[in-house]
């Protein structure tokens, strides 16, 4: 067999090869990996879309005049978004929330978000209570609808069996108080500053 060096030219390097790398160890990606903060903002966007989908499919809202629908949605969407975020503890862990600090998200704004998340999560809402709470958030206040708000309140009272025992009534009252506390301090400016300002 011919053992002389081959006279054929060496094969050109492949597009992915470079000094120090082999096909088994490709070069680093040209674009930096997605940061955890970007991932959290992505989760927030998904929660916002989920809230929008729920609003589009809610029958009581569809029967209101268009102007009433717009007012109710405009005033309630930040609170519905906040509730949606609270339903997934693995998405916004306590130890990761500081990653959301930025030029627009101040420590005070983040502290409000953290407090609201904790307040809603400690309720441990049941699947039966959750639709009632969403309706309460949507129809409360001057921008909502008093009749539909009262219906949602009665529905929540039935679900909680508020008239069955003092303990059940305490839970019903606690849910209402929590709703009032978070809606009073968290608004659309907070959502924008934390997640969507960049």
N, C-alpha and C positions, 0 to 999 in steps of 0.2 A: 504494500500500500504506500501511496505517496505521502511522505511525512513533511514535505517542504511547506513553508508558509504559503498560505493561500494568496494568490495575486488579486483576488476580487476585492473591491473597495468595501469598507465597513458599512453596515446598514445605517441609514440615517436615524437619528434619535426620534423616538415617537413623540407626538405632541405633549404627552403627559410626563415624559421622562426628563429629568434634569439631574445634575450632579448630586449624588447623595440620596437619590430616590430610585426605587425600583417599582415594577408593576404592583408589587405587594405593599409598598409603602408610597402611595401617590403623594404629590406635593400638596401643600395646604391649599384650601379653597381660596380663590381670589377675593371673594366677598366674606366679610366677617360673619360669624354665626349670629343668629338672632339672640339678643340679650333677653334676660329674664324679664326686664321691664317691658320690652317690646311684646313679649309673650303675654304679660298681664294686660297690656293695652289691647292686645288681640282678643283676649277673653272678654274684656269690657265691651268691645265692638260686637262680639257674638251675643252677649247679654242684651245689648241695645236692640239688635235685630230681633231677638226672641221677644222682647217687650213689644216691639212694633207689630210682630205677627199676632201676638195675643190681642192687641188693640183692634187689629183689622178684623178679627174673627169674633169679637164680642157682640152678641145680638143686642143687648140693651143699648149699647152705644150707637148702633146703626139706626135705631129708631128715633134718636134725638135729631133736632135740626142741625144742619151742617155747622152753623156758627157755635152752637152749644158743644158739639163734638170737638171743635177746634180749641175752645177755651178749656174744656176738661182735659184734653190731651196735653196742651201746652203747660198747664199748671201741675200735672201729675206725673209726667213721664220721668222726671229725675227720681222721684220716690219709688216708682215701679222698677226703674233700673236698679236702684239701690237694693230693693227687695230681692231682685233676681240675683244680684251679686252675693247676697247673704245666703242664698240657698246652696252655694257650692263652696264650703269651707276650704277645700283643697286648692281652690283657685286663688284665694286671697288669704294666705296664711299670715298670722300675726308677725312672724319673723321676716316676711318678705315685703311688708307694706312700706317700709322705709325706702325701698327701691323706687317708689313712685314719686319721691321728692324731686323737684325740678325747679326751673326758674319761675314757672307759673304755679306749681303746687307747693305752697308754703307749709311749714310744720303745723301751723294752725289749721289749714284746710285739710291736711292729712289726718290730724287728730280728730277732726269732726267726722271724717269718713270712717275712721277706725271705731269711734264711739258708736256711730249709727250701725255699723256692721255688727258689733258686739251686741248691741241692744236687740237687734232683730234676730240674731242667731240664738240668743238665750231663750227666745220664745219657743223654739223647737216646734214650729207650726206643723200641724198635721195636714195630710192631703185634703181633708175636709175643710179645715180652717183657711187654707191658703187662698182659694178663690174668693172667699168673703173678704179677706184682708186686701186683696188686689182691688176688688170693687170699692171698698172703703177709700183706698188711696185715690182711685180714679174719680169718684163722685163727691169727695169732700169739699167743703169751702164754697165761697161765692162763685168760683169758676166751675163747680161741679153741678150736681143735680140733687136737690134735697130729697125728693121722693125715692130715687134710686139709692141714695146714701142710707136712708132709713131702712129700706128693704135689705140692704147688705148688712146693716147693723142687726136687724132682727134675725137674719139668716145665721150670722155669727153667734148670736145668743143661743139659738137652737142647737147649733153644732157643739157649742161649749156646755150645753145643758145648764145654762146660767141660773135657771130657776129651780134646779134640783138640789143644790147645796151651796152653802156660803163659799166653799173652796172653789167650786166651778164658777161662781160669780166673780170671785177674785181674779181668776184667770181671764175671764171675759174683760174685766176692767183693765187688767194689766196690758192686754193686747191693744185696747183702745188708747191707753195712756202712751204706750210705746209708739204707736202710729203718730200721735200728736207731737211727741218729742222729736222724732226724726224729721218729720215734715217741716218743723219750725226752724231747722238749722241747716238743712241740705237742699240745694237748689241746682238749677241748670248750670250756673256759673261754677259751682263746685265740680260737677262732672267734667266740664270743659277744661278746667284748670288742671285736674288730676290726670285725665286720660287723652284728651284730644286737642291740646293746645299746640303741640309741635307740628 
